[in-house]
Amino acid sequence: MYQYLLAVGIALGWTMPAWGFPIDVDVQPGAAEVSVSSTDLINIAAINLTSHAATPLRCQATFVNGPERPLPRRLHLQPGEGVTLTHEFTREIIRVRVSIDCAPE
C-alpha cells in the first residue's frame, strides 16, 4: 500500500506545473555596463551578472522579499566575467525585487 501511495505521489508531482514567482530587477545607472538575467527555483532566486566594462567593477545586489530583511551581496566583477548570485528565502515568495548597483574600482 505504501509503495502504491508513493507512486501516485510521484506521478502527481511530475504532472503538477512548476509555480514560479516574478523577479523584478532594478539596475542603477552606475551598472549600465552589466547585463542581468534572472531565474527562480522553488524558494531560491538567482541572477546572472555579466560585466561588459573595460575596468573591474565593484557591485552590490540586494534581494528583497516582503517582510524578510534585505541582504546585500557584494562582489567584484572583472571585465568579461560572469557571476551567479542566489538567495534562499524562508517564507513564501510572492515577488522578489533585486537592486543592482555597480561602480568602477
C-alpha positions as CSV (number, residue, x, y, z in Angstrom):
1,M,0.0,0.0,0.0
2,Y,2.8,2.4,0.9
3,Q,4.5,1.8,-2.5
4,Y,1.3,2.5,-4.3
5,L,0.8,5.8,-2.5
6,L,4.4,6.8,-3.1
7,A,4.0,6.0,-6.9
8,V,0.8,8.1,-7.0
9,G,2.5,11.0,-5.2
10,I,5.5,10.9,-7.6
11,A,3.2,10.8,-10.6
12,L,1.2,13.8,-9.3
13,G,4.4,15.7,-8.6
14,W,5.6,15.3,-12.2
15,T,2.3,16.4,-13.7
16,M,1.9,19.5,-11.5
17,P,3.1,22.7,-13.2
18,A,6.1,24.4,-11.7
19,W,5.0,27.5,-9.9
20,G,7.4,30.4,-10.3
21,F,7.5,33.9,-9.0
22,P,8.3,37.2,-10.6
23,I,11.7,38.7,-10.1
24,D,11.9,42.5,-10.6
25,V,15.4,43.7,-11.4
26,D,16.3,47.3,-10.8
27,V,19.6,48.3,-12.4
28,Q,21.0,51.5,-11.0
29,P,22.6,54.0,-13.5
30,G,26.2,53.0,-12.4
31,A,25.5,49.4,-13.5
32,A,24.9,50.2,-17.1
33,E,27.7,48.0,-18.3
34,V,26.3,44.9,-16.6
35,S,23.8,42.5,-18.2
36,V,21.4,40.7,-15.9
37,S,19.3,37.6,-16.3
38,S,17.1,36.0,-13.6
39,T,15.6,32.7,-12.8
40,D,13.8,31.1,-9.9
41,L,13.8,27.7,-8.2
42,I,11.1,26.8,-5.7
43,N,12.2,29.2,-2.9
44,I,15.6,30.4,-4.4
45,A,16.0,33.5,-6.6
46,A,19.1,33.5,-8.8
47,I,20.5,36.3,-11.0
48,N,23.4,36.1,-13.5
49,L,25.6,39.2,-13.8
50,T,27.9,39.6,-16.8
51,S,30.3,42.5,-17.0
52,H,30.8,44.4,-20.3
53,A,33.0,47.1,-18.8
54,A,36.7,47.6,-19.7
55,T,37.6,48.0,-16.0
56,P,36.9,45.9,-12.9
57,L,33.5,46.7,-11.2
58,R,32.6,46.6,-7.5
59,C,28.9,45.6,-7.4
60,Q,26.2,45.1,-4.8
61,A,23.0,43.1,-5.4
62,T,20.2,43.4,-2.8
63,F,17.4,40.8,-2.7
64,V,14.1,41.9,-1.1
65,N,11.1,39.7,-0.4
66,G,8.4,41.4,1.6
67,P,9.0,41.2,5.4
68,E,12.3,39.4,5.3
69,R,15.4,41.5,6.0
70,P,17.1,42.6,2.7
71,L,20.6,41.1,2.5
72,P,23.1,42.7,0.2
73,R,25.6,40.6,-1.8
74,R,28.8,42.3,-2.6
75,L,31.2,41.1,-5.4
76,H,33.9,42.2,-7.7
77,L,33.5,41.7,-11.4
78,Q,36.4,41.6,-13.8
79,P,36.0,42.6,-17.4
80,G,34.0,39.9,-19.3
81,E,33.4,37.9,-16.1
82,G,30.0,36.3,-15.3
83,V,28.8,35.5,-11.8
84,T,25.6,33.8,-10.5
85,L,24.2,35.1,-7.2
86,T,21.5,33.2,-5.3
87,H,19.4,33.9,-2.3
88,E,17.2,31.4,-0.5
89,F,14.1,32.7,1.3
90,T,12.4,31.1,4.3
91,R,8.9,32.4,3.7
92,E,6.5,32.0,0.8
93,I,7.6,34.1,-2.1
94,I,5.1,36.3,-4.0
95,R,7.6,38.7,-5.7
96,V,11.3,39.3,-5.4
97,R,12.9,42.7,-6.0
98,V,16.6,42.8,-6.8
99,S,18.5,46.1,-6.8
100,I,21.9,46.1,-8.6
101,D,24.4,48.9,-8.1
102,C,27.9,48.8,-9.6
103,A,30.8,51.3,-9.6
104,P,34.3,51.1,-11.2
105,E,37.1,50.2,-8.8
